[in-house]
Amino acid sequence: MPARTVLQQADITRALTRISHEILESNRGPDDLVILGIPTRGVLLATRIGAMLADISGTPVPTGSLDVTMYRDDLGRNPTRVPSPTQVPGGGIDGKTVVLVDDVLYSGRTIRAALDALGDIGRPGIVRLATLIDRGHRELPIRPDFVGKNLPSAQHERINVHLNEIDGDEFVTIEEAVA
């Protein structure tokens, strides 16, 4: 079965705009807010959300990245990517509302690793989760606070997020995973 496009560039922008408004509403503004993206595409989405938050509120919102590679519980079973540097904004995360951003939420294991990584760099007041795609199939009791699109999928399917900065085009597809 060929890949089926489920989101186009305009859909992604609309979803991120909605997520940005929801973040500001739930936080009652931009104060004490920190946005941290999970590499690779989560960092790009976090940067976009941070820019949208600044445009909407008129106040810059600290944005950074949180590498979770060495915190994963599947290091021995799956090939890992090269770790990226964690970049925490100047004011740190202690006592702040931290919004973790990832492209696709699946089993919840990446977010569990992110929570462990966060604990090593500070103690946020609140941690929220924003994801472009929630595909279900959770293995851990983790749920997103902000979702671009719920995309129920079979476990044998694969969700591919393409972003301009990396892929030169922007869309989301679902396809049969190659065995």
DABEL-V823209 format. One record per residue. N is the residue number from 1. RES is the residue in one small letter. OMEGA is omega as a letter, one per 30 degrees, with the letter a starting at -180 (none if undefined). Layout:
n: [N N]
res: [RES RES]
omega: [OMEGA OMEGA]
//
This chain:
n: [1 2 3 4 5 6 7 8 9 10 11 12 13 14 15 16 17 18 19 20 21 22 23 24 25 26 27 28 29 30 31 32 33 34 35 36 37 38 39 40 41 42 43 44 45 46 47 48 49 50 51 52 53 54 55 56 57 58 59 60 61 62 63 64 65 66 67 68 69 70 71 72 73 74 75 76 77 78 79 80 81 82 83 84 85 86 87 88 89 90 91 92 93 94 95 96 97 98 99 100 101 102 103 104 105 106 107 108 109 110 111 112 113 114 115 116 117 118 119 120 121 122 123 124 125 126 127 128 129 130 131 132 133 134 135 136 137 138 139 140 141 142 143 144 145 146 147 148 149 150 151 152 153 154 155 156 157 158 159 160 161 162 163 164 165 166 167 168 169 170 171 172 173 174 175 176 177 178 179]
res: [m p a r t v l q q a d i t r a l t r i s h e i l e s n r g p d d l v i l g i p t r g v l l a t r i g a m l a d i s g t p v p t g s l d v t m y r d d l g r n p t r v p s p t q v p g g g i d g k t v v l v d d v l y s g r t i r a a l d a l g d i g r p g i v r l a t l i d r g h r e l p i r p d f v g k n l p s a q h e r i n v h l n e i d g d e f v t i e e a v a]
omega: [a l l l a l l a a l l l l l l l l l a l a l l l a a a l a a l l l l l l l a g a l l l l l l l l l l l l l l a a a a l l a a l a a l a a a l a l a a a a a l a l l l l l l a l l a a a a a l a l a l l a l a a l a a a a l a l l l l l l l a l a l a l l a l l a l l l a l a l l a l a a a l a l a a l a l a l a l a a l a l l l l l a a a a l l a l l l l a l l l a none]
//
